[in-house]
Amino acid sequence: SIRSRITDIHHEMLKHDKTIEHMLSSTGYISFLPLQLLTNSQFDIPFLEDALLKLLQENVTWDDPFKVRVHGLKTFHKGRTLVASLTADLGMRLLYRLQRRVLLDLEKKRRFLRSDSGSEDFSVLENVHRMNLTENEWVHPCWQFIVPLINPFDHFQPHITVASSMKAQNDRAARLPNEYVPYPAYAPFINEYFGDEHVTQLELRSISPMDSVGRTTGCAHLKRISSSKRSYWLG
C-alpha cells in the first residue's frame, strides 16, 4: 500500500541519514533558512533552487564541504506526526532532475566534440563544462556553484563532489577532482516521502571534522517572493 511504502521509505531515509552523520561530522558553521509551512506542491525543484542559491550565496566562502538538509513534518498512522529530516550533499538528491538535465547536455556536447575532432582533450571538455551555465537559459543561478562540481567524464550515473564550491570555481584541480559521492538510489521518492505534509526549514552546514564547536546562524525575518506560478517565503 502507499502508506506502507511511505513508511518503508521513511525508515530507509533515517537509515541513510544516520550513515551520513556517522561518516561526516555535523559540527561547524550552520545556516538555517526557516520557511513558512509549505505543502508538497510548493516544495518543488524551482523552489529548492531559489532557497539553495540563497544559502550558497551567504556561505560561498566556506572552505569545507557542506550538505543541505530539509526539515519537515510528516503524519503517519493514527495522525501521529514526527519531524522528518532529509540530508542531501549539495542538494544532490533534491535537485536530481535538473542535475540529470545538465549531465545530458554535457554528454551531447562531449559526443559532438569527439565526433568533430576525434579527440577528448581535457581542456576542451573543461571549457564545455563551464560554458554550460551561460549557454542555456533554463539553468538556475544556483548551478554556478553546483555544476562545476559535477564530473563531466562520468555519464552513467550522476555524481557530485563533496568539495568547496569556492575552490571548485577557482581551482582547476578541485573543479574536476577524483573523488565523488554517488547519488542514492531512492532519490526520486523525495516527494512521496513528504507526501502532502509540510516542509518547515532548509539547513546548510559545513561538515568539516576540524571544527569542534557548531556556530549557528538563523534568518529572523521572512521575505515574500512571488513568481508567475506561485508565492512562497524565504528567510
TORDO-152068 format. One record per residue: residue in three letters; x negated, y, z of N, C-alpha, C in turn. Coordinates in nm, 3 decimals, always signed. Layout:
<recs>
type/n.c1/n.c2/n.c3/ca.c1/ca.c2/ca.c3/c.c1/c.c2/c.c3
ALA/X/Y/Z/X/Y/Z/X/Y/Z
...
</recs>
This chain:
<recs>
type/n.c1/n.c2/n.c3/ca.c1/ca.c2/ca.c3/c.c1/c.c2/c.c3
SER/-0.083/-0.119/+0.000/+0.000/+0.000/+0.000/-0.088/+0.125/+0.000
ILE/-0.027/+0.238/-0.033/-0.101/+0.364/-0.035/-0.151/+0.398/+0.105
ARG/-0.068/+0.374/+0.207/-0.107/+0.407/+0.344/-0.229/+0.327/+0.387
SER/-0.228/+0.197/+0.360/-0.342/+0.114/+0.399/-0.466/+0.150/+0.318
ARG/-0.445/+0.189/+0.192/-0.558/+0.228/+0.107/-0.625/+0.355/+0.163
ILE/-0.544/+0.451/+0.203/-0.599/+0.574/+0.261/-0.670/+0.543/+0.391
THR/-0.613/+0.454/+0.470/-0.678/+0.415/+0.596/-0.812/+0.350/+0.570
ASP/-0.817/+0.263/+0.469/-0.943/+0.196/+0.435/-1.047/+0.298/+0.389
ILE/-1.003/+0.394/+0.308/-1.094/+0.498/+0.261/-1.145/+0.581/+0.379
HIS/-1.056/+0.608/+0.473/-1.095/+0.682/+0.592/-1.206/+0.610/+0.667
HIS/-1.189/+0.481/+0.688/-1.292/+0.404/+0.759/-1.424/+0.405/+0.681
GLU/-1.413/+0.396/+0.550/-1.534/+0.395/+0.467/-1.604/+0.530/+0.474
MET/-1.527/+0.638/+0.475/-1.585/+0.771/+0.485/-1.656/+0.789/+0.618
LEU/-1.593/+0.746/+0.725/-1.656/+0.758/+0.856/-1.784/+0.677/+0.863
LYS/-1.781/+0.560/+0.802/-1.900/+0.476/+0.800/-2.013/+0.546/+0.726
HIS/-1.980/+0.607/+0.612/-2.082/+0.677/+0.535/-2.132/+0.800/+0.608
ASP/-2.040/+0.872/+0.673/-2.079/+0.990/+0.748/-2.179/+0.955/+0.858
LYS/-2.153/+0.846/+0.929/-2.244/+0.804/+1.035/-2.380/+0.768/+0.978
THR/-2.379/+0.708/+0.858/-2.506/+0.674/+0.792/-2.584/+0.801/+0.760
ILE/-2.513/+0.901/+0.708/-2.578/+1.027/+0.675/-2.636/+1.091/+0.801
GLU/-2.557/+1.092/+0.908/-2.603/+1.153/+1.032/-2.725/+1.080/+1.086
HIS/-2.729/+0.949/+1.068/-2.841/+0.871/+1.118/-2.967/+0.898/+1.036
MET/-2.951/+0.916/+0.905/-3.066/+0.934/+0.816/-3.118/+1.077/+0.817
LEU/-3.027/+1.173/+0.827/-3.065/+1.313/+0.814/-3.029/+1.389/+0.941
SER/-3.122/+1.467/+0.990/-3.098/+1.544/+1.112/-2.985/+1.644/+1.092
SER/-2.904/+1.663/+1.194/-2.793/+1.758/+1.188/-2.832/+1.892/+1.247
THR/-2.953/+1.903/+1.299/-2.994/+2.029/+1.361/-3.037/+2.128/+1.254
GLY/-3.053/+2.252/+1.297/-3.095/+2.355/+1.204/-2.989/+2.462/+1.187
TYR/-3.002/+2.541/+1.083/-2.911/+2.652/+1.059/-2.776/+2.598/+1.010
ILE/-2.668/+2.648/+1.066/-2.534/+2.604/+1.028/-2.449/+2.726/+0.997
SER/-2.381/+2.724/+0.884/-2.292/+2.834/+0.847/-2.153/+2.777/+0.820
PHE/-2.052/+2.836/+0.883/-1.916/+2.788/+0.867/-1.835/+2.885/+0.781
LEU/-1.749/+2.830/+0.700/-1.656/+2.909/+0.621/-1.515/+2.867/+0.662
PRO/-1.456/+2.933/+0.762/-1.322/+2.894/+0.806/-1.218/+2.928/+0.700
LEU/-1.126/+2.839/+0.679/-1.025/+2.856/+0.576/-0.886/+2.858/+0.639
GLN/-0.797/+2.931/+0.574/-0.657/+2.917/+0.610/-0.620/+2.772/+0.580
LEU/-0.525/+2.714/+0.655/-0.487/+2.576/+0.628/-0.449/+2.562/+0.481
LEU/-0.519/+2.475/+0.413/-0.498/+2.457/+0.270/-0.432/+2.322/+0.243
THR/-0.334/+2.322/+0.157/-0.276/+2.195/+0.115/-0.367/+2.133/+0.010
ASN/-0.342/+2.008/-0.022/-0.426/+1.939/-0.117/-0.425/+2.005/-0.255
SER/-0.310/+2.064/-0.292/-0.300/+2.128/-0.422/-0.390/+2.251/-0.431
GLN/-0.419/+2.314/-0.317/-0.508/+2.430/-0.315/-0.654/+2.388/-0.303
PHE/-0.676/+2.270/-0.251/-0.811/+2.221/-0.225/-0.860/+2.149/-0.350
ASP/-0.899/+2.227/-0.450/-0.937/+2.167/-0.577/-1.079/+2.207/-0.616
ILE/-1.122/+2.166/-0.733/-1.259/+2.190/-0.778/-1.291/+2.339/-0.788
PRO/-1.209/+2.422/-0.856/-1.241/+2.565/-0.864/-1.251/+2.631/-0.727
PHE/-1.162/+2.593/-0.636/-1.168/+2.650/-0.502/-1.301/+2.615/-0.436
LEU/-1.342/+2.489/-0.445/-1.466/+2.446/-0.383/-1.587/+2.514/-0.445
GLU/-1.580/+2.539/-0.574/-1.690/+2.611/-0.640/-1.705/+2.751/-0.582
ASP/-1.593/+2.821/-0.567/-1.599/+2.956/-0.510/-1.651/+2.954/-0.367
ALA/-1.601/+2.860/-0.288/-1.642/+2.853/-0.149/-1.788/+2.813/-0.136
LEU/-1.831/+2.717/-0.218/-1.969/+2.673/-0.212/-2.063/+2.784/-0.256
LEU/-2.022/+2.860/-0.358/-2.105/+2.971/-0.404/-2.125/+3.072/-0.292
LYS/-2.019/+3.103/-0.218/-2.030/+3.200/-0.110/-2.130/+3.153/-0.005
LEU/-2.122/+3.026/+0.032/-2.214/+2.973/+0.131/-2.357/+2.970/+0.079
LEU/-2.375/+2.933/-0.046/-2.509/+2.926/-0.103/-2.572/+3.064/-0.112
GLN/-2.493/+3.163/-0.150/-2.545/+3.299/-0.161/-2.591/+3.353/-0.026
GLU/-2.520/+3.315/+0.078/-2.556/+3.363/+0.211/-2.680/+3.296/+0.266
ASN/-2.712/+3.177/+0.215/-2.821/+3.099/+0.274/-2.921/+3.050/+0.170
VAL/-2.933/+3.120/+0.059/-3.014/+3.071/-0.051/-3.163/+3.073/-0.021
THR/-3.204/+3.142/+0.083/-3.347/+3.148/+0.116/-3.392/+3.028/+0.200
TRP/-3.301/+2.939/+0.229/-3.340/+2.820/+0.305/-3.450/+2.744/+0.234
ASP/-3.545/+2.693/+0.310/-3.648/+2.607/+0.255/-3.616/+2.460/+0.280
ASP/-3.513/+2.436/+0.358/-3.479/+2.299/+0.394/-3.370/+2.244/+0.302
PRO/-3.362/+2.111/+0.293/-3.246/+2.051/+0.227/-3.121/+2.091/+0.304
PHE/-3.006/+2.083/+0.239/-2.884/+2.117/+0.309/-2.770/+2.030/+0.259
LYS/-2.664/+2.026/+0.337/-2.548/+1.948/+0.299/-2.422/+2.028/+0.327
VAL/-2.316/+1.992/+0.259/-2.187/+2.058/+0.273/-2.091/+1.960/+0.340
ARG/-2.012/+2.013/+0.431/-1.913/+1.928/+0.497/-1.778/+1.998/+0.493
VAL/-1.675/+1.920/+0.467/-1.539/+1.971/+0.465/-1.466/+1.917/+0.588
HIS/-1.401/+2.007/+0.661/-1.325/+1.967/+0.779/-1.176/+1.982/+0.749
GLY/-1.098/+1.888/+0.793/-0.955/+1.898/+0.770/-0.876/+1.815/+0.869
LEU/-0.746/+1.819/+0.857/-0.656/+1.742/+0.942/-0.587/+1.636/+0.858
LYS/-0.581/+1.516/+0.910/-0.518/+1.406/+0.838/-0.420/+1.335/+0.929
THR/-0.297/+1.315/+0.882/-0.195/+1.245/+0.959/-0.186/+1.100/+0.915
PHE/-0.198/+1.009/+1.013/-0.189/+0.867/+0.983/-0.062/+0.808/+1.044
HIS/-0.063/+0.685/+1.080/+0.056/+0.615/+1.127/+0.122/+0.686/+1.245
LYS/+0.255/+0.687/+1.243/+0.336/+0.740/+1.353/+0.304/+0.886/+1.384
GLY/+0.268/+0.962/+1.280/+0.243/+1.104/+1.298/+0.115/+1.137/+1.371
ARG/+0.029/+1.039/+1.388/-0.097/+1.062/+1.460/-0.191/+1.145/+1.372
THR/-0.239/+1.256/+1.424/-0.326/+1.347/+1.349/-0.468/+1.339/+1.402
LEU/-0.563/+1.337/+1.311/-0.702/+1.339/+1.353/-0.778/+1.442/+1.270
VAL/-0.895/+1.479/+1.318/-0.980/+1.572/+1.244/-1.066/+1.490/+1.149
ALA/-1.053/+1.517/+1.021/-1.129/+1.445/+0.920/-1.248/+1.529/+0.876
SER/-1.357/+1.463/+0.848/-1.477/+1.533/+0.805/-1.545/+1.455/+0.694
LEU/-1.571/+1.520/+0.583/-1.641/+1.458/+0.472/-1.774/+1.529/+0.453
THR/-1.879/+1.453/+0.434/-2.011/+1.511/+0.411/-2.047/+1.496/+0.264
ALA/-2.105/+1.599/+0.207/-2.147/+1.592/+0.068/-2.278/+1.666/+0.052
ASP/-2.380/+1.599/+0.003/-2.507/+1.665/-0.022/-2.490/+1.759/-0.140
LEU/-2.507/+1.890/-0.112/-2.489/+1.995/-0.212/-2.350/+1.991/-0.275
GLY/-2.251/+1.943/-0.200/-2.116/+1.936/-0.256/-2.103/+1.834/-0.366
MET/-2.196/+1.740/-0.372/-2.203/+1.649/-0.485/-2.075/+1.568/-0.503
ARG/-2.027/+1.508/-0.397/-1.908/+1.424/-0.411/-1.786/+1.508/-0.446
LEU/-1.781/+1.631/-0.392/-1.663/+1.714/-0.413/-1.659/+1.776/-0.552
LEU/-1.776/+1.802/-0.609/-1.783/+1.866/-0.739/-1.818/+1.766/-0.848
TYR/-1.779/+1.642/-0.827/-1.819/+1.533/-0.915/-1.778/+1.556/-1.060
ARG/-1.656/+1.598/-1.083/-1.608/+1.608/-1.220/-1.687/+1.710/-1.302
LEU/-1.712/+1.825/-1.243/-1.787/+1.926/-1.316/-1.932/+1.885/-1.333
GLN/-1.986/+1.817/-1.234/-2.123/+1.770/-1.245/-2.136/+1.673/-1.362
ARG/-2.038/+1.586/-1.378/-2.040/+1.493/-1.490/-2.034/+1.568/-1.623
ARG/-1.957/+1.676/-1.624/-1.945/+1.754/-1.746/-2.078/+1.818/-1.783
VAL/-2.148/+1.867/-1.682/-2.280/+1.925/-1.704/-2.377/+1.820/-1.757
LEU/-2.375/+1.702/-1.696/-2.465/+1.596/-1.738/-2.435/+1.550/-1.881
LEU/-2.308/+1.543/-1.916/-2.271/+1.504/-2.051/-2.318/+1.608/-2.152
ASP/-2.308/+1.735/-2.113/-2.355/+1.841/-2.201/-2.506/+1.832/-2.221
LEU/-2.577/+1.803/-2.114/-2.722/+1.786/-2.124/-2.757/+1.666/-2.210
GLU/-2.678/+1.561/-2.198/-2.703/+1.441/-2.277/-2.686/+1.469/-2.426
LYS/-2.583/+1.545/-2.462/-2.562/+1.580/-2.602/-2.681/+1.659/-2.656
LYS/-2.729/+1.755/-2.578/-2.843/+1.835/-2.622/-2.970/+1.750/-2.631
ARG/-2.984/+1.658/-2.536/-3.101/+1.571/-2.537/-3.101/+1.484/-2.662
ARG/-2.986/+1.428/-2.697/-2.976/+1.345/-2.817/-3.004/+1.426/-2.942
PHE/-2.952/+1.550/-2.946/-2.973/+1.635/-3.062/-3.121/+1.668/-3.079
LEU/-3.187/+1.703/-2.971/-3.329/+1.737/-2.977/-3.412/+1.617/-3.021
ARG/-3.377/+1.500/-2.969/-3.455/+1.382/-3.002/-3.437/+1.344/-3.149
SER/-3.314/+1.354/-3.200/-3.291/+1.320/-3.339/-3.349/+1.424/-3.433
ASP/-3.357/+1.548/-3.383/-3.407/+1.656/-3.468/-3.560/+1.658/-3.474
SER/-3.624/+1.634/-3.361/-3.769/+1.647/-3.357/-3.841/+1.515/-3.342
GLY/-3.766/+1.411/-3.300/-3.829/+1.282/-3.280/-3.916/+1.279/-3.157
SER/-3.903/+1.379/-3.071/-3.988/+1.386/-2.953/-3.905/+1.427/-2.833
GLU/-3.941/+1.376/-2.717/-3.875/+1.414/-2.592/-3.972/+1.497/-2.509
ASP/-4.015/+1.607/-2.566/-4.112/+1.692/-2.498/-4.054/+1.742/-2.366
PHE/-4.132/+1.731/-2.259/-4.085/+1.767/-2.126/-4.043/+1.913/-2.119
SER/-4.121/+2.003/-2.173/-4.091/+2.145/-2.163/-3.964/+2.181/-2.238
VAL/-3.940/+2.118/-2.353/-3.819/+2.146/-2.430/-3.696/+2.101/-2.352
LEU/-3.702/+1.981/-2.296/-3.589/+1.932/-2.218/-3.565/+2.019/-2.095
GLU/-3.672/+2.067/-2.037/-3.660/+2.153/-1.919/-3.589/+2.282/-1.956
ASN/-3.622/+2.340/-2.071/-3.558/+2.464/-2.114/-3.410/+2.442/-2.144
VAL/-3.378/+2.331/-2.208/-3.239/+2.300/-2.235/-3.162/+2.288/-2.104
HIS/-3.226/+2.229/-2.007/-3.163/+2.210/-1.876/-3.127/+2.344/-1.813
ARG/-3.215/+2.441/-1.824/-3.189/+2.572/-1.765/-3.092/+2.652/-1.849
MET/-3.102/+2.641/-1.982/-3.016/+2.719/-2.071/-2.869/+2.681/-2.058
ASN/-2.843/+2.566/-2.007/-2.706/+2.518/-1.997/-2.615/+2.616/-1.923
LEU/-2.669/+2.688/-1.827/-2.588/+2.779/-1.747/-2.534/+2.895/-1.827
THR/-2.612/+2.950/-1.916/-2.572/+3.069/-1.990/-2.500/+3.036/-2.120
GLU/-2.512/+2.915/-2.168/-2.454/+2.881/-2.297/-2.308/+2.838/-2.287
ASN/-2.261/+2.810/-2.168/-2.125/+2.761/-2.151/-2.047/+2.852/-2.058
GLU/-1.937/+2.907/-2.110/-1.856/+2.999/-2.032/-1.787/+2.931/-1.915
TRP/-1.766/+2.800/-1.925/-1.692/+2.731/-1.820/-1.777/+2.701/-1.697
VAL/-1.906/+2.725/-1.705/-1.993/+2.694/-1.591/-1.973/+2.797/-1.479
HIS/-1.938/+2.752/-1.363/-1.916/+2.838/-1.248/-2.050/+2.888/-1.195
PRO/-2.057/+3.011/-1.139/-2.183/+3.066/-1.088/-2.252/+2.979/-0.983
CYS/-2.176/+2.898/-0.909/-2.240/+2.817/-0.805/-2.338/+2.717/-0.866
TRP/-2.322/+2.689/-0.996/-2.409/+2.590/-1.059/-2.547/+2.644/-1.089
GLN/-2.568/+2.775/-1.074/-2.703/+2.828/-1.090/-2.793/+2.774/-0.980
PHE/-2.733/+2.732/-0.868/-2.809/+2.673/-0.759/-2.815/+2.521/-0.772
ILE/-2.709/+2.462/-0.825/-2.697/+2.316/-0.824/-2.752/+2.251/-0.950
VAL/-2.722/+2.308/-1.067/-2.766/+2.246/-1.192/-2.917/+2.223/-1.198
PRO/-3.001/+2.317/-1.153/-3.145/+2.290/-1.159/-3.188/+2.170/-1.077
LEU/-3.101/+2.121/-0.989/-3.135/+2.007/-0.906/-3.092/+1.875/-0.967
ILE/-3.020/+1.880/-1.079/-2.975/+1.757/-1.143/-3.086/+1.704/-1.233
ASN/-3.108/+1.576/-1.228/-3.213/+1.513/-1.308/-3.168/+1.501/-1.453
PRO/-3.224/+1.578/-1.546/-3.180/+1.573/-1.686/-3.226/+1.447/-1.758
PHE/-3.310/+1.367/-1.695/-3.359/+1.246/-1.759/-3.278/+1.123/-1.719
ASP/-3.183/+1.139/-1.628/-3.101/+1.028/-1.583/-2.958/+1.051/-1.629
HIS/-2.914/+0.972/-1.728/-2.782/+0.994/-1.786/-2.688/+0.876/-1.761
PHE/-2.727/+0.788/-1.672/-2.644/+0.672/-1.644/-2.557/+0.693/-1.521
GLN/-2.611/+0.760/-1.421/-2.535/+0.795/-1.302/-2.570/+0.937/-1.263
PRO/-2.473/+1.011/-1.211/-2.506/+1.146/-1.165/-2.590/+1.139/-1.039
HIS/-2.707/+1.196/-1.043/-2.795/+1.202/-0.928/-2.827/+1.348/-0.900
ILE/-2.855/+1.378/-0.778/-2.890/+1.515/-0.744/-2.995/+1.512/-0.633
THR/-3.084/+1.605/-0.637/-3.192/+1.604/-0.540/-3.146/+1.662/-0.407
VAL/-3.216/+1.628/-0.303/-3.196/+1.693/-0.174/-3.317/+1.783/-0.156
ALA/-3.320/+1.888/-0.235/-3.432/+1.982/-0.233/-3.378/+2.123/-0.216
SER/-3.462/+2.213/-0.174/-3.420/+2.351/-0.155/-3.378/+2.413/-0.287
SER/-3.265/+2.486/-0.288/-3.219/+2.550/-0.411/-3.316/+2.659/-0.454
MET/-3.376/+2.727/-0.359/-3.470/+2.834/-0.392/-3.594/+2.776/-0.459
LYS/-3.649/+2.672/-0.402/-3.766/+2.609/-0.461/-3.732/+2.552/-0.598
ALA/-3.612/+2.500/-0.611/-3.574/+2.439/-0.737/-3.568/+2.541/-0.850
GLN/-3.536/+2.665/-0.817/-3.528/+2.767/-0.920/-3.666/+2.822/-0.957
ASN/-3.757/+2.825/-0.862/-3.885/+2.891/-0.884/-4.002/+2.796/-0.907
ASP/-3.985/+2.672/-0.875/-4.096/+2.578/-0.882/-4.061/+2.466/-0.978
ARG/-4.137/+2.456/-1.087/-4.107/+2.356/-1.188/-4.113/+2.215/-1.130
ALA/-4.209/+2.189/-1.045/-4.224/+2.057/-0.986/-4.105/+2.023/-0.897
ALA/-4.054/+2.123/-0.826/-3.941/+2.098/-0.738/-3.811/+2.090/-0.816
ARG/-3.806/+2.160/-0.930/-3.684/+2.158/-1.009/-3.658/+2.020/-1.068
LEU/-3.763/+1.949/-1.100/-3.748/+1.815/-1.154/-3.831/+1.717/-1.072
PRO/-3.796/+1.698/-0.947/-3.874/+1.609/-0.862/-3.845/+1.462/-0.891
ASN/-3.905/+1.376/-0.816/-3.895/+1.233/-0.844/-3.796/+1.160/-0.755
GLU/-3.750/+1.223/-0.648/-3.662/+1.155/-0.556/-3.520/+1.211/-0.565
TYR/-3.424/+1.122/-0.581/-3.285/+1.164/-0.598/-3.194/+1.085/-0.504
VAL/-3.083/+1.143/-0.472/-2.985/+1.077/-0.387/-2.868/+1.032/-0.475
PRO/-2.835/+0.904/-0.479/-2.729/+0.856/-0.567/-2.591/+0.902/-0.523
TYR/-2.504/+0.915/-0.618/-2.367/+0.957/-0.594/-2.286/+0.839/-0.538
PRO/-2.218/+0.856/-0.426/-2.141/+0.746/-0.366/-2.030/+0.697/-0.457
ALA/-2.006/+0.568/-0.454/-1.914/+0.505/-0.548/-1.769/+0.546/-0.528
TYR/-1.731/+0.586/-0.407/-1.589/+0.613/-0.380/-1.554/+0.761/-0.388
ALA/-1.642/+0.841/-0.446/-1.617/+0.985/-0.451/-1.487/+1.026/-0.519
PRO/-1.441/+0.958/-0.624/-1.316/+1.002/-0.689/-1.194/+0.998/-0.597
PHE/-1.207/+0.938/-0.480/-1.092/+0.924/-0.392/-1.083/+1.035/-0.289
ILE/-1.157/+1.144/-0.308/-1.154/+1.254/-0.212/-1.012/+1.306/-0.192
ASN/-0.942/+1.334/-0.302/-0.808/+1.389/-0.290/-0.713/+1.289/-0.225
GLU/-0.731/+1.161/-0.258/-0.645/+1.060/-0.199/-0.671/+1.049/-0.049
TYR/-0.795/+1.071/-0.012/-0.832/+1.064/+0.130/-0.759/+1.171/+0.211
PHE/-0.757/+1.293/+0.158/-0.690/+1.400/+0.229/-0.539/+1.397/+0.208
GLY/-0.496/+1.339/+0.097/-0.353/+1.331/+0.071/-0.291/+1.469/+0.064
ASP/-0.177/+1.487/+0.129/-0.111/+1.618/+0.128/-0.134/+1.691/+0.259
GLU/-0.243/+1.657/+0.327/-0.271/+1.722/+0.454/-0.350/+1.851/+0.434
HIS/-0.415/+1.899/+0.539/-0.473/+2.032/+0.534/-0.624/+2.031/+0.554
VAL/-0.690/+2.121/+0.482/-0.832/+2.146/+0.498/-0.847/+2.274/+0.578
THR/-0.936/+2.275/+0.677/-0.946/+2.390/+0.765/-1.079/+2.464/+0.757
GLN/-1.183/+2.400/+0.708/-1.314/+2.463/+0.720/-1.415/+2.399/+0.625
LEU/-1.506/+2.481/+0.577/-1.617/+2.432/+0.497/-1.745/+2.464/+0.574
GLU/-1.838/+2.372/+0.578/-1.959/+2.389/+0.656/-2.082/+2.363/+0.570
LEU/-2.180/+2.449/+0.582/-2.308/+2.431/+0.513/-2.416/+2.430/+0.620
ARG/-2.496/+2.327/+0.624/-2.600/+2.321/+0.727/-2.730/+2.266/+0.670
SER/-2.840/+2.314/+0.725/-2.969/+2.258/+0.687/-2.983/+2.123/+0.754
ILE/-3.068/+2.039/+0.699/-3.090/+1.907/+0.757/-3.238/+1.887/+0.781
SER/-3.303/+1.993/+0.819/-3.446/+1.986/+0.847/-3.472/+1.913/+0.978
PRO/-3.558/+1.811/+0.976/-3.592/+1.742/+1.101/-3.685/+1.826/+1.189
MET/-3.732/+1.940/+1.136/-3.825/+2.024/+1.211/-3.753/+2.111/+1.313
ASP/-3.627/+2.143/+1.287/-3.551/+2.229/+1.378/-3.491/+2.146/+1.490
SER/-3.517/+2.185/+1.611/-3.464/+2.111/+1.726/-3.341/+2.178/+1.786
VAL/-3.316/+2.302/+1.747/-3.203/+2.376/+1.801/-3.114/+2.423/+1.687
GLY/-2.985/+2.395/+1.696/-2.893/+2.439/+1.593/-2.855/+2.585/+1.611
ARG/-2.870/+2.664/+1.507/-2.831/+2.805/+1.512/-2.704/+2.820/+1.428
THR/-2.596/+2.850/+1.492/-2.467/+2.851/+1.425/-2.417/+2.992/+1.398
THR/-2.367/+3.015/+1.279/-2.303/+3.141/+1.246/-2.163/+3.112/+1.194
GLY/-2.075/+3.205/+1.209/-1.939/+3.186/+1.162/-1.885/+3.313/+1.100
CYS/-1.792/+3.298/+1.007/-1.728/+3.413/+0.944/-1.606/+3.452/+1.027
ALA/-1.606/+3.573/+1.079/-1.500/+3.614/+1.171/-1.375/+3.663/+1.098
HIS/-1.391/+3.707/+0.975/-1.278/+3.765/+0.904/-1.245/+3.683/+0.780
LEU/-1.118/+3.686/+0.745/-1.072/+3.617/+0.626/-1.039/+3.719/+0.519
LYS/-1.075/+3.688/+0.397/-1.051/+3.778/+0.285/-0.967/+3.705/+0.182
ARG/-0.864/+3.770/+0.137/-0.775/+3.707/+0.039/-0.834/+3.721/-0.101
ILE/-0.841/+3.611/-0.171/-0.891/+3.611/-0.308/-0.782/+3.553/-0.397
SER/-0.744/+3.627/-0.500/-0.636/+3.583/-0.588/-0.691/+3.548/-0.724
SER/-0.629/+3.449/-0.785/-0.661/+3.414/-0.923/-0.531/+3.407/-1.000
SER/-0.540/+3.380/-1.129/-0.420/+3.376/-1.212/-0.329/+3.259/-1.173
LYS/-0.387/+3.155/-1.112/-0.309/+3.036/-1.082/-0.269/+3.026/-0.935
ARG/-0.348/+3.086/-0.845/-0.321/+3.065/-0.704/-0.390/+3.171/-0.619
SER/-0.358/+3.175/-0.495/-0.425/+3.261/-0.399/-0.474/+3.174/-0.284
TYR/-0.589/+3.208/-0.230/-0.639/+3.134/-0.116/-0.727/+3.225/-0.034
TRP/-0.776/+3.173/+0.076/-0.855/+3.253/+0.169/-0.996/+3.201/+0.179
LEU/-1.090/+3.292/+0.178/-1.229/+3.258/+0.204/-1.279/+3.342/+0.320
GLY/-1.375/+3.288/+0.395/-1.427/+3.362/+0.509/-1.510/+3.480/+0.464
</recs>
